[in-house]
Amino acid sequence: RDLKFSGGSINTCRSRLEGLVVRTVHQADIISTVEFNHTGELLATGDKGGRVVIFQREPESKNAPHSQGEYDVYSTFQSHEPEFDYLKSLEIEEKINKIKWLPQQNAAHSLLSTNDKTIKLWKITERDKRPEGYNLKDEEGKLKDLSTVTSLQVPVLKPMDLMVEVSPRRVFANGHTYHINSISVNSDCETYMSADDLRINLWHLAVTDRSFNIVDIKPANMEDLTEVITASEFHPHHCNLFVYSSSKGSLRLCDMRAAALCDKHSKLFEEPEDPSNRSFFSEIISSVSDVKFSHSGRYMLTRDYLTVKVWDLNMEARPLETYQVHDYLRSKLCSLYENDCIFDKFECAWNGSDSVIMTGAYNNFFRMFDRNTKRDVTLEASRESSKPRAVLKPRRVCVGGKRRRDDISVDSLDFTKKILHTAWHPTENIIAIAATNNLYIFQDKVNSDMH
């Protein structure tokens, strides 16, 4: 099992000359979510400017039939615009918080995208033929004078350059008082849920004017509020099960068959805190920023500030596995609190066979943990180290004592460079890493040897 990845980078910033190094990063260009579709042929990114960029994997070339196809820009569209809530005097950002692909039912592709308040369903279609020879319209599409039509002809379809059309199908608005932090499509392919800080709503994909509230943790008096919902996801196979995580570090598995309002959870997954490790920052760093079911549906993966944990659905008392992402930051929590980095929300991802997990860190580092061999590796997503086809060298952070030549000191880590958003191809060893305004795509050097 080889954890080496080779790859190149794709810069999602439009209207820039290739090879031009741009020092200033525009806020609107910062990538805020990354998501592969169910086949892995398409990859969508959303940014703070409300745009969605879809990449498509190129087919294998005839000259090199075993080489992996690269991802090229397939379509770009503006998903959300900035809005203003006049009743609350609040600006609503256009930033895309999450993108979720719907299982493909026909030739078209569909995805959900959301900002803080509004969820939109988009349809992506291709057109490579155009009809010609209309009886009642001219070449420009205007209606002819019927008195000039003297004969009838059969319209024909003629080839044209491929055109990708993205059209809005539905807009799901007014469902949330607070900011939407996650959306998840159900395995029944008919419903999806959206979660904000205090509530989770269930929507039907065909109905936009109403949703059903399935979780509500808002107290009668907001002064009694002790925790908020941080993420939620449907079980991959059982349409009645879903999980949501909280800022207190707990996971609640809910069964929609038990009651219409799932305030009473079926299972509570919580690790008892070690009193010897208790500090001022304990509650902040225990907040779960992401939760993902494994592809098998047996396990859950969670990320808090310092660790990733694997939970077994049949064991609530403690996690099955705990991996330290950057334990060397434990002594730096005070300065990380002062610069607000301690509130960063890192995501996590499973590989296709649930044997390897991935999550991001600072200094454009990302971490991978092999659950079978217990090996881990730190890799860096940067332009300098990621030339196309180059092999990524493992990086090591030095805490103290002897320092090797390629080691990097904890004090020299760049906390403005952070890998918050990652995604793993559903079946192959291809990963997508969002580093500020750059999207890096890496693939396994050994052709999909590590599943």
VENMO-V915906 format. One line per field, one symbol per residue. psi: psi as a letter, one per 20 degrees, with the letter a starting at -180 (. if undefined). burial: + if it has 9 or more other C-alpha atoms within 8 Angstrom, else -. Layout:
BEGIN
psi=???
burial=???
END
This chain:
BEGIN
psi=opjpqqaaqppiprlqqpipoohppphhippiqppqahiihqppqqrijjqpppqqpqqpqhhnhiqqqrpqpgqpqogqqqrpohhjlppoqipogqppqqpphbhqqqqpqqbhhppqpqpoqqpjqqqqlqhiqahijqpqohiioiqqqoqqpqqrqpppppqpgqonrkiphrppiqqppqiijhrrqqpahiqpqpqpiipiiqrpoipojprhoiijpirqphqqqqqhhoiiqrqqrrijjqpopqoihgqholhoqhqooppppohhjpahighgiippiqppqrhhihrqpqpahirqqpqpijohhrqgqpppgmhiihijhghhghjjhijqoqrrqqrhjkiqqqrrarkkqqqppohgijqqqprpoqhgjlqpjqpppqqpppgrbpprgjqpqhijqoiiopnhpqqpphhrmpqppondjqppoqqpgpnlho.
burial=---++++++--+---------------+++++++++++-+-++++++++++++++++--+--------+---++++--+++---+------+++++++++++-+---++++++++++++++++++++++++--++-++-----+----+-----+--------+-+-+-++++-++-++++++++++-++++++++++++++++---+--+-++++--------+--+++++++++--+-++++++++++++++++----++--+--+++-------+---++++++++++++++-++++++++++++++++--++-+++-+--+---+---+--++---++---++++++++++++++++++++++++++-----+++++---+++--+++--+--+--------++++--+---+++++++++++++++++++++++++++++--+-++
END
